[in-house]
């Protein structure tokens, strides 16, 4: 039997309640997507924030040879400011330019458990460069005003005093300075026997790939480190014949190099 057009029953319109439910579902899905995006963004942000803490701040990169020359400039400036023309080079333990990594440890929270051991692991490819030498024939009475001259001269060049002991009742007279923002330090210390140590240090830094190394695996550094005036070059003398080489002495007691 054929149905007539007037016999067709139109589909009922969606109930208002059903449309409202769909809108709620759409809003819920959008909120879930936003929440997921927020969680993922927060996780990524936390990972980026935590990575330097876990891995540690990377060491700066510096050429050890260039750093050594800069340290020589610092100690040479200190020697000039001392104003001790009669001082002589003295044998000194660990004198000269040195690059070593014994104080440059692995950084980051991942290595915290290793810091309690006697010899924590060194960071590979990272060294601290230093320049050290000693003067003889410097009585305490001459050393004290000489340190004051260095303090005045170096602070005018931007150095900042971090420690200064120059009282006659002290066992040692000592001047320590730092060059802000560079990781460089400079120290001058008196020792018994009318001796004075001059030392400059640079912070630990990673040396570039391809840096020439010596037989011990340490970066090769230029030489010499003692100012030319002490080597007799300004007077045309032969350092090998007329001056004892610096850095050949070895004494265990820190207070008596």
C-alpha positions as CSV (number, residue, x, y, z in Angstrom):
1,X,0.0,0.0,0.0
2,X,1.4,3.4,-1.0
3,X,1.8,6.1,1.6
4,X,0.5,9.5,0.7
5,X,2.7,12.6,1.3
6,X,0.4,13.7,4.1
7,X,1.0,10.3,5.8
8,X,4.8,10.9,6.2
9,X,5.6,11.9,9.8
10,X,8.5,14.4,10.0
11,X,11.4,13.7,12.4
12,X,11.1,15.5,15.6
13,X,13.4,18.5,16.2
14,X,16.2,17.9,18.7
15,X,15.2,18.4,22.2
16,X,16.8,21.4,23.9
17,X,18.2,19.1,26.5
18,X,20.1,17.1,23.9
19,X,21.7,20.2,22.3
20,X,22.8,21.4,25.7
21,X,24.4,18.1,26.5
22,X,26.4,18.2,23.3
23,X,27.6,21.7,24.1
24,X,28.7,20.5,27.5
25,X,30.6,17.7,25.9
26,X,32.4,20.0,23.5
27,X,33.3,22.4,26.4
28,X,34.6,19.4,28.5
29,X,36.7,18.1,25.6
30,X,38.1,21.6,25.0
31,X,38.9,22.0,28.7
32,X,40.6,18.5,28.7
33,X,42.7,19.5,25.7
34,X,43.7,22.8,27.4
35,X,44.5,20.9,30.6
36,X,46.7,18.4,28.7
37,X,48.5,21.2,26.9
38,X,49.1,23.0,30.2
39,X,50.4,19.8,31.8
40,X,52.7,19.1,28.8
41,X,53.8,22.8,28.8
42,X,54.5,22.7,32.5
43,X,56.4,19.4,32.2
44,X,58.5,20.9,29.3
45,X,59.1,24.1,31.3
46,X,60.1,22.1,34.4
47,X,62.5,20.0,32.3
48,X,64.1,23.0,30.8
49,X,64.4,24.6,34.3
50,X,65.7,21.5,36.0
51,X,68.2,20.4,33.3
52,X,70.9,22.9,34.4
53,X,70.4,21.8,38.0
54,X,70.7,18.1,37.1
55,X,73.5,18.4,34.6
56,X,75.2,21.5,36.1
57,X,76.1,24.8,34.6
58,X,78.5,24.2,31.7
59,X,82.1,25.4,32.3
60,X,83.1,28.4,30.2
61,X,85.4,27.7,27.2
62,X,88.8,29.4,27.1
63,X,92.1,28.8,25.4
64,X,94.6,27.9,28.2
65,X,97.6,29.5,26.4
66,X,95.7,32.8,26.0
67,X,94.6,32.6,29.6
68,X,98.2,32.0,30.7
69,X,99.4,35.1,28.9
70,X,96.7,37.2,30.5
71,X,97.7,35.9,33.9
72,X,101.3,36.8,33.1
73,X,100.2,40.3,32.4
74,X,98.5,40.4,35.8
75,X,101.6,39.2,37.7
76,X,103.8,41.5,35.7
77,X,101.6,44.5,36.6
78,X,101.9,43.4,40.3
79,X,105.6,43.2,40.0
80,X,105.9,46.6,38.5
81,X,103.7,48.1,41.3
82,X,105.8,46.4,44.0
83,X,108.7,48.6,43.3
84,X,111.4,46.2,44.6
85,X,114.3,46.6,42.2
86,X,116.7,44.7,44.5
87,X,114.4,41.6,44.7
88,X,115.8,38.4,43.2
89,X,113.9,35.4,41.7
90,X,113.6,32.7,44.3
91,X,113.2,28.9,44.0
92,X,109.5,28.2,44.5
93,X,107.4,25.0,44.6
94,X,105.0,24.7,41.6
95,X,106.4,27.9,40.1
96,X,105.6,28.9,36.6
97,X,102.5,28.4,34.4
98,X,100.4,25.5,35.4
99,X,97.1,24.0,34.0
100,X,95.5,21.3,36.0
101,X,92.0,20.0,36.6
102,X,92.2,18.6,40.1
103,X,89.9,21.3,41.4
104,X,87.6,21.2,38.4
105,X,84.9,18.7,39.3
106,X,81.9,17.4,37.6
107,X,78.9,19.7,38.1
108,X,75.2,19.1,38.7
109,X,72.9,17.3,41.0
110,X,73.6,14.0,39.2
111,X,77.1,14.0,40.7
112,X,76.2,15.1,44.3
113,X,76.7,11.6,45.6
114,X,80.3,11.7,44.4
115,X,81.2,14.9,46.3
116,X,81.5,13.1,49.6
117,X,84.4,10.9,48.5
118,X,88.0,12.0,49.0
119,X,88.8,12.6,45.4
120,X,85.6,13.5,43.4
121,X,85.9,13.0,39.7
122,X,87.4,15.7,37.6
123,X,85.5,17.2,34.7
124,X,87.2,15.9,31.5
125,X,88.7,18.6,29.3
126,X,88.5,21.3,32.1
127,X,91.5,22.9,33.7
128,X,92.4,25.9,35.9
129,X,95.4,27.9,34.8
130,X,97.7,29.6,37.3
131,X,100.9,31.7,37.2
132,X,103.1,31.6,40.4
133,X,106.6,32.7,41.2
134,X,108.6,33.9,44.2
135,X,110.9,36.8,45.1
136,X,113.8,36.7,47.5
137,X,115.6,39.5,49.3
138,X,112.3,41.2,50.4
139,X,112.4,42.0,54.1
140,X,109.1,42.3,55.9
141,X,109.7,46.0,56.4
142,X,109.9,46.5,52.6
143,X,107.2,44.0,51.8
144,X,104.5,45.8,53.7
145,X,104.7,49.2,51.9
146,X,105.2,47.2,48.6
147,X,101.9,45.4,49.1
148,X,100.2,48.8,49.7
149,X,101.6,50.0,46.4
150,X,100.2,47.0,44.7
151,X,96.8,47.5,46.3
152,X,96.6,51.1,45.1
153,X,97.8,50.3,41.6
154,X,95.6,47.3,41.0
155,X,92.4,48.8,42.4
156,X,92.9,51.7,40.0
157,X,92.9,49.0,37.2
158,X,89.6,47.7,38.3
159,X,90.7,45.0,40.8
160,X,88.8,44.5,44.0
161,X,90.4,43.7,47.3
162,X,89.0,40.5,48.9
163,X,91.5,40.1,51.8
164,X,94.3,42.4,53.1
165,X,96.5,41.6,56.1
166,X,99.4,44.0,56.4
167,X,99.9,44.4,60.1
168,X,103.3,43.9,61.6
169,X,101.9,41.7,64.3
170,X,100.6,39.2,61.8
171,X,102.7,36.1,60.9
172,X,102.3,36.9,57.2
173,X,101.4,39.9,55.2
174,X,98.9,39.1,52.4
175,X,97.0,40.8,49.7
176,X,94.3,39.1,47.7
177,X,92.3,40.7,44.8
178,X,89.8,39.7,42.2
179,X,89.0,41.1,38.8
180,X,85.1,41.2,38.9
181,X,83.4,39.3,36.2
182,X,86.4,37.5,35.0
183,X,87.1,34.7,37.5
184,X,90.7,36.0,37.9
185,X,92.4,36.3,41.2
186,X,95.7,37.8,42.3
187,X,97.5,37.2,45.6
188,X,100.8,38.3,47.1
189,X,102.0,36.7,50.4
190,X,105.1,37.1,52.5
191,X,107.0,34.1,53.9
192,X,109.9,33.7,56.4
193,X,113.3,34.2,54.9
194,X,112.5,37.6,53.3
195,X,110.5,35.9,50.5
196,X,107.3,37.0,48.7
197,X,105.0,34.9,46.6
198,X,103.1,36.4,43.6
199,X,100.3,34.2,42.1
200,X,97.5,34.7,39.7
201,X,94.7,32.2,39.1
202,X,91.9,31.8,36.5
203,X,88.7,29.9,37.2
204,X,88.1,26.4,35.7
205,X,87.4,26.5,32.0
206,X,86.9,23.9,29.3
207,X,89.6,24.0,26.6
208,X,88.6,23.9,22.9
209,X,88.9,20.8,20.9
210,X,92.3,20.6,19.2
211,X,94.2,22.2,22.0
212,X,97.8,20.9,22.0
213,X,98.4,18.6,25.0
214,X,101.7,17.6,26.7
215,X,102.8,14.0,27.6
216,X,100.6,14.1,30.7
217,X,97.5,15.0,28.8
218,X,97.4,18.6,30.1
219,X,97.2,21.7,27.8
220,X,100.6,23.0,26.7
221,X,101.4,26.4,28.1
222,X,103.9,29.1,27.0
223,X,107.0,29.9,29.0
224,X,108.5,31.7,30.8
225,X,106.4,33.2,33.5
226,X,108.9,35.3,35.5
227,X,109.0,39.0,34.5
228,X,111.8,39.9,32.1
229,X,113.3,42.3,34.7
230,X,113.9,39.4,37.1
231,X,115.5,37.2,34.3
232,X,118.0,40.0,33.6
233,X,116.8,40.5,30.1
234,X,116.4,44.2,30.6
235,X,120.1,44.4,31.4
236,X,121.2,42.1,28.6
237,X,122.2,39.3,31.0
238,X,121.9,35.6,30.4
239,X,119.2,34.1,32.6
240,X,120.8,30.7,32.3
241,X,124.2,31.9,33.4
242,X,123.4,34.8,35.8
243,X,120.0,33.8,37.3
244,X,118.9,30.7,39.1
245,X,115.9,29.1,37.4
246,X,112.7,29.7,39.2
247,X,110.5,26.9,40.3
248,X,113.1,24.2,41.0
249,X,112.6,24.1,44.8
250,X,110.3,21.7,46.6
251,X,109.2,22.2,50.2
252,X,106.2,20.5,51.7
253,X,105.4,23.1,54.4
254,X,103.1,25.8,52.9
255,X,104.4,28.3,55.4
256,X,107.9,27.8,54.3
257,X,108.0,27.4,50.5
